[in-house]
């Protein structure tokens, strides 16, 4: 066999193999994405934001607190936070576009700025104009943009292991390439249960935390139709975000950071604390990247103390005025 025929034969076999695997990948994705967000027994309610179905969970009464989850998170991420805060506040947890039980839209603006505007519109629709906003990981970056773009709407910030735009850009610098290859690699990475669990293990400090119920709560939204496509769109949208300065944040800010976070090292929290004028940093012991879930009692106590600071000051001032008047 001549070298030319051998090369043509190898090329033909390679082409058939690639075509076959691509067909398998599409089949695997269809099997993986078997849920419709609007018919998947979502725990909350929906808002129509410019044609996009946005899922949210609401509980409690009082001053407003808005919760924004991180990458591949959902309202499920706040299942320990919502009940505690709802005893004193009106709590609204929002699934960002492309996450949880919200819609996966084609050719949408998945940038951090775009997501922050969806949150702003949801707040407006729900009558929220002066909220404490809590953001975890990527949700912290969305919350930061919300505070900077709509400062009158955000009275306080809580940033939990919050990513910044520089880190997001670094993580997605090959976004355009990943958007192309993701549909091919996804069956190998996401479909096998062990692959997903292995990734999740790096986010926690104690592996025993990952019970089957918790894994199901995180993995189920990944099975929504269009999820992998929207993930690819997000990888490219991250490069469109402007660099905003944390030093421009005027709201009182609590920074919570898992002391064993291997995804975003505590040094990033220290840097953020140094940049935001009115902020304080609290390291969460025995926690990785998910402190709200690994150490819920500790985090809820710190958040409530922070949210109630002004209330205590106002109460003391009123008591002093009453005493003076008498």
N, C-alpha and C positions, 0 to 999 in steps of 0.2 A: 504494500500500500504506500502510495506516494505521500510525501509530507503534506501536500496540499489537501489530499483526500482525508488524511488523518485529522488535519486541522478543521476541515469542514464537518467531519463526523463529530468531533469533540464539541465544536461550536453548536451543532444541531442538538446534540444531547444536552448540552448546558442550557440552551434555550428552552427545550422541552421541560427540563427540571425546574427552571425559574417559572415558566408558565404554570406548571403543575402546582408548585408551591404557592404561587400567587392565588390560584383558584382555591387551594386549601385554606389559605389565610383568610380570604373573603368568607368562606364557609364557616371557619372558626369564629370570625368576628360576628357573623349572624347568630351563631349559637351563643356566643358570649353576651351579646347585647339583645337579650330576649324580653326586656321589660319596657313598657311604655310609661314615661313619667306621670302622665295624667291618669293612668289606670293601674297604679302600682300600690294602692292603699297607703297613700301619703299620710303622715300623722297630722298635718296642719291644713292650711287653707291656701288659696291661690290669688294672686293679683295679676292682671294683664298690664304689663308695662311695655307699651309700644309694640304690641303683638307678641311679646314673650311672656310665657306663663312662669311666674316667679312664686316659688313655694315658701311659706313662712309658718312659724309656730308662735303663738301668742299665749301668754299666761300672766295672771296677776293684775293688780291695779296700783296706781300711784304714778310717780314720775317715771319717765320712759328710759329704758335701757335697751340698746340695740346690740345684738351679738352677730359677729361676722366670722365665719369659719375659715380654715386654711385650705391649702391645695389638697384636692381629693377628699376634703371633709364635707360635712353637711350639718344640719341642725342636730343630728345625732351626737356630734362632738360636744354639745353643751347639755347633755342629758343630766349631768350632775349639777350644772350651774343654774339652769332654769328654775327648778323647784325651790332652791334656796333664795334666789333673788326675787322670785315671784311672791314671796311672803311680804315684801315691802314695796315692790316696784311693778310697773307694767313692763314685762319683758317680751321683746320681739326678736326671734332668731330667724335669720334669712338665709335661704339657700341661694348662693350666687348663680348667675346664669351659667349653665353647663355643669352644675354640681347638684348633688342630692336629688331632690325630686323636681327641680326646675328644668325648663326646656333646654335642649341642646340645639342651638340655632346655627344655621349655615351662614358663613360670611358675616358674622356679627363682630362687634367690637369687644374682644375679650381682654383688652388691656386693663391694667389696674384702674386707670382713669375711667374707662368705660364701665367697669364693675361698680366703681364708687358712685357714678351717676345713676346706675340702676338702684342702688341702695337709697340714694337721695330721693328718687322718684317714689320708691316704695314707702319711705318715711312720710313723704308729702301726702300720699294716698291714705295713709293710716293716721294722719293728723299728728305726726311726730315732728316737732319743730325745735325741741331743746332737750337732747338726749345725752346720756352717758353712753359712749360707744366702746365696746369691747371687741378687739380683733385678735385672732390667733394666727401666727405664722403669716401666710400670704394675706389673710384677713386683716392683719395688723397694718400691712401696706395699704390696703383698701381703706381702712379706718383713718389712717394718716392723711390720705388724699381727701377723704371726706371732710376731715377737720380743717384742712387748709383751704379747700374750695368752698366750704360752707361753714365758716367759723361760728356763725350765729346759731347754727343748728346743733352744734356739739358743745356741751358744757364741760365734759370731762372725757379723758381717754384712758383706756386700759389696753396696753400692748403686751401680748403674751408670746414670748419667743418669736418676735416679729421680724419678718424678712424686710430688707430694704431693696430699693430698685437696683442698686449696684449689684447686689447678690443675685437678684432675679435675672438681670441681664447676663451675668456671668454663667448662671446655670442654664440659660436658654440661648447662648451665643450660637449654637448650632441648630437653632430652632427650625430653620427652613429645611435643612437636611433631615432632621428628625421627623418633621411633618410628612415627608415623603416616605421614609422607611418605617415609620411607626406601624402602619397597617400590616406590613410584612412581619415585623418583629413582635407585634402584640400577642399573637397566639403562643409564642414561646415564653413570653414574659408574664402575661396576665392570666391566661387560661389555666395553667397548672396552679392548684391551690398552694403548693409548697413555695412556688416562686413569689406569690403575693405575700405570704406569711413571712418569708425571709426579708423582704423589703420592710415590712411593718415592724419586725423585731428591732431594726436599727433605730426606730423612733422612740422606743421605750427604755426605761432603766431596768425594770424587772420583767423578764419574759413571762413570768407567771400571770402578769396582768392580762395577757392576751387570751381571754377565754373564747370559746366558740361563739358566744352571743355577741361579744364585742367585735370579733372579726366579721361576723355576718352583718352587723350594723354598719361597718365601714365598707365592706365589699359589695353589698347589695346595690347601692347607687351606681357602681361601676358597670352594672349590667343594663343600664338604660340605653335605649337605642340612640345612636349618634354620639355616644360618650367618647370613643377613641378619636373620632373626627374632631370633636370639640377640643380634646386635649391637644391635638396637633395645631389647631388654630390658636390656642392659647400660647403655645411655645413661640409662635411668630409674633403675636400681639405684644408680648412682653418687651420687645425691642422698641416699641413705639412710645413707651412711657417716658415722659420728661423726668429729669432728675430734680426732685423737690428737696428743700433743705429742712431737716427736722428742727433746726434752730428757729424756724418761722412758726413753729407750733406755739400757740399762746395758751392753750387749755392746760389745766392741771393734769398731769399724766402719771399713771402708775405703770411701771414696767415689771412684769413677772417673767422669770426665766428659770427653766429647769437647770439645776446645777450640773446635770450630767447630759445635757443636750449635745449629741454628736452631730446633728444636722446643722444647727446654728449655735456655735460655741458661745458660752456666757460672755466672752470678751466683746461680742457684738452688742450685747445688752449694756455692758459698761460704756461702750462708745456712744450708744443711743442715749443713755442717761446723761452723759457729758454734753451732748448736743442740744437736748430739749431743755429750755430754760427752767420750767417749773415741773420737774419730774423727780421721781424717786424709784430706785431699783430694789427689788426683793428677789433673792435667789430662792427657788423652791427646792427643798431638800428631797433626795431620793426620787428625782423626776428627770425624765429625758425631754423629748420635744413635745410631750403631751401632758404638761403639768396639771391642766384643768381636770384631767381624767385620772392621772396616776395619784395625785394628791388633792382631791376635790375639797376636803375639809379645810386644808391649809389655804388653798386659793380662794375659796368662798369667803373665809374669814378676812383675808387681806382685801379682797374686793369690796366687801360690805363696809369695812372700816374706812376705806378710801372714799366710797360713795357717801358715807354718812358724815364725813369731816365737816362739810359746810352746814349740815343739818344740826350738828352739835354746837357749832359756833353760833348759828342763828338762834338756837334755843337759849344759849347762855346770854346772848345779847338781849333777847326779849325778857328774860328773867331779870337782868340787870336794870332794864328800863322800867319794869313793873315795880321793882324794889325802890328805885329812885322816885317814882311817881307817888308811892305810898309814904 
